Amino acid sequence: MGRIKTQQIKSKGDELFALHGKEYSKDFQENKERVGQHADVQSKKLRNILAGYMTRKAKQAD
């Protein structure tokens, strides 16, 4: 079983994917940089969780 993402992560991730969906890829490292550019995330942990969620959404979109 995996970890459950909070509603805050899901809503922000869905918003970012709707605005910049084509820029996110299946690569986690690239997505970390993209999340840093597109969102004002205060902590590294939240940025990584959000980047992981974006990676998962990019894989599901293909």
C-alpha positions in Angstrom: 0.0 0.0 0.0 1.1 3.5 -0.7 0.8 6.7 1.2 -2.4 8.7 1.0 -2.0 12.2 -0.4 -3.8 15.0 1.5 -6.5 17.1 -0.1 -4.1 20.1 -0.2 -1.6 18.1 -2.4 -4.3 16.8 -4.7 -6.0 20.1 -5.3 -2.7 22.0 -5.9 -1.4 19.1 -8.1 -4.6 19.1 -10.2 -4.4 22.9 -10.5 -0.8 22.7 -11.7 -1.5 19.9 -14.0 -4.4 21.7 -15.6 -2.2 24.8 -16.2 1.1 23.3 -17.1 0.3 19.6 -17.8 2.5 19.4 -20.9 5.6 20.5 -19.0 5.5 17.6 -16.5 7.2 14.3 -17.5 7.6 10.8 -16.0 11.0 11.9 -14.5 10.8 12.8 -10.8 14.0 14.9 -10.9 12.7 17.1 -13.7 9.3 17.5 -12.0 11.0 18.7 -8.7 12.5 21.6 -10.7 9.2 22.3 -12.5 7.2 22.4 -9.2 9.7 24.8 -7.7 9.2 27.1 -10.7 5.4 26.9 -10.9 4.4 26.8 -7.2 5.5 28.7 -4.1 6.3 25.7 -1.9 7.9 26.6 1.4 9.4 23.2 2.4 11.5 20.7 0.5 9.3 17.8 1.7 6.1 19.3 0.3 7.8 20.1 -2.9 8.9 16.4 -3.2 5.5 15.1 -2.4 3.9 17.4 -4.9 6.5 16.4 -7.5 5.8 12.7 -6.9 2.1 13.3 -7.3 2.8 15.2 -10.6 5.0 12.3 -11.8 2.2 9.9 -11.1 -0.4 12.1 -12.9 2.0 12.3 -15.9 2.3 8.5 -16.1 -1.5 8.1 -15.9 -2.0 10.6 -18.6 -0.1 8.6 -21.2 
